[in-house]
Each structure stands twice: as structure tokens, then as C-alpha cells.
Amino acid sequence: MQVKLEDEIHKHLPNYEFYVEVLKNLEALQFKKQDFLDAWEKRKSLLTNEDNPDLAMKQLYDFSLIGCYSPGGGGGGAEYVFKYKDKRSTFNENASQFRVHSGFKDVLGLRKYVRSE
């Protein structure tokens, strides 16, 4: 299944492997945008000048590798929104938190649930 998914993503997102390396550097499922930007800087040597962290996050969202935190109202209901669950959803670059889809935890070697401060 993973190979099939990778083949499909790579057709639409040629730099997929590089973006995944950035996710690996996060070391956790849950992260903030600044964590992604810091991991991006660490892996910058793998990327081209045309690569952009904001666009990469949007593309990772579009393929449901990451989801955006959506706070609930007064009665709760906070959740992480993934594109595959709601095709009409759009990437929220201003979300307070993001999460790597749990199906990629082992593949990416993410050992922690939350990135330590």
C-alpha cells in the first residue's frame, strides 16, 4: 500500500521524498508551523531554490500526510482536519497545530506524539 501511495503522490508532487525528509526531522506526530520551518532549514540542502515551506505544507495537506488543528466551539469538538476526510476543506496555514497522519508514524520513524518545546 505504501509503495502505491508513494507512486501516486510522486506523480503529482515530484519533491515528495524531500518533503517527507522534513517530516522525519520533526520526530513527532504533532507540531507547530515553526517546528516545520526549523526542520525545513535543517534539510534545506536536499531542496531546490524553488521549494517553499508554505507550499510544501499545503501540498502535504492536499495528500493528507498532514492535517490542521481546528478548535471546537464552547461545547468542544476540536479536531485535526485531513483532506481525505473532507474533500472541500482547504489548508489553514494559520492553524495553531498540525499533525502527521498516524498511518505514517512508523514509516517516518516518529517516536513522539508531541514535539517537545
C-alpha positions in Angstrom: 0.0 0.0 0.0 2.8 2.4 0.9 4.5 1.9 -2.5 1.2 2.5 -4.3 0.6 5.7 -2.3 4.1 6.9 -2.9 3.8 6.3 -6.7 0.6 8.3 -6.8 1.9 11.2 -4.7 5.1 11.3 -6.7 3.2 11.7 -10.0 1.7 15.0 -8.7 4.4 16.1 -6.3 8.0 15.4 -7.6 9.7 16.6 -4.5 7.6 14.4 -2.2 10.7 12.5 -0.9 12.3 15.7 0.2 9.2 16.9 2.0 9.0 13.6 3.8 12.6 14.1 5.0 11.4 17.3 6.6 8.6 15.5 8.3 11.1 12.9 9.6 13.1 15.7 11.2 10.1 16.7 13.2 10.4 13.5 15.3 6.8 13.8 16.4 3.3 13.4 15.1 2.1 16.8 16.4 3.9 20.0 15.6 3.7 23.8 15.1 4.4 25.6 11.9 7.7 27.0 13.4 8.8 23.4 14.0 8.2 22.6 10.3 10.2 25.7 9.3 13.0 24.7 11.6 13.1 21.2 10.2 12.9 22.7 6.7 16.1 24.7 7.4 17.9 21.5 8.6 17.0 19.7 5.4 17.4 22.6 3.0 20.4 21.1 1.3 18.1 18.4 -0.2 15.7 21.0 -1.6 15.8 23.3 -4.6 15.6 27.1 -4.5 12.1 26.8 -6.0 10.9 24.8 -3.0 8.9 26.7 -0.5 7.9 25.5 3.0 4.4 27.1 2.9 3.7 25.4 -0.4 5.2 22.2 0.8 2.9 22.2 3.8 -0.2 22.8 1.6 0.8 20.0 -0.7 1.4 17.6 2.2 -2.1 18.6 3.4 -3.6 18.1 0.0 -2.3 14.5 0.1 -3.4 14.1 3.7 0.1 13.4 5.0 -0.6 16.3 7.5 -3.8 17.7 9.0 -4.6 21.1 10.5 -6.0 21.7 14.0 -9.5 23.1 14.1 -10.6 24.3 17.5 -14.1 23.4 18.6 -16.7 25.8 19.9 -17.8 26.2 23.5 -19.1 22.6 23.5 -15.8 21.1 22.4 -15.4 19.4 19.0 -11.8 20.3 18.4 -10.2 18.0 15.8 -7.5 17.7 13.2 -8.9 18.1 9.7 -7.4 15.9 6.9 -8.2 16.4 3.3 -9.2 12.8 2.7 -12.0 13.2 5.3 -13.4 16.4 3.9 -12.6 17.0 0.2 -13.9 20.6 0.5 -11.5 21.5 3.3 -8.7 23.9 2.5 -5.3 24.2 4.1 -5.2 26.6 7.0 -1.6 27.9 7.2 -2.5 29.8 10.3 -3.6 26.8 12.4 -2.0 26.6 15.8 -1.0 23.0 15.4 -0.5 20.4 12.7 -0.4 16.6 12.8 1.2 14.0 10.6 -1.3 11.3 9.8 -0.9 8.5 12.3 -0.6 6.0 9.4 2.8 7.4 8.7 4.2 7.3 12.2 6.2 4.1 11.8 7.2 4.7 8.2 8.6 8.1 9.1 10.2 6.9 12.4 8.3 9.4 14.5 8.8 8.3 18.1 6.9 11.0 20.0 3.4 12.2 20.0 4.1 15.9 20.6 7.3 17.8 19.7 9.0 18.9 22.9 9.3 22.6 23.5 
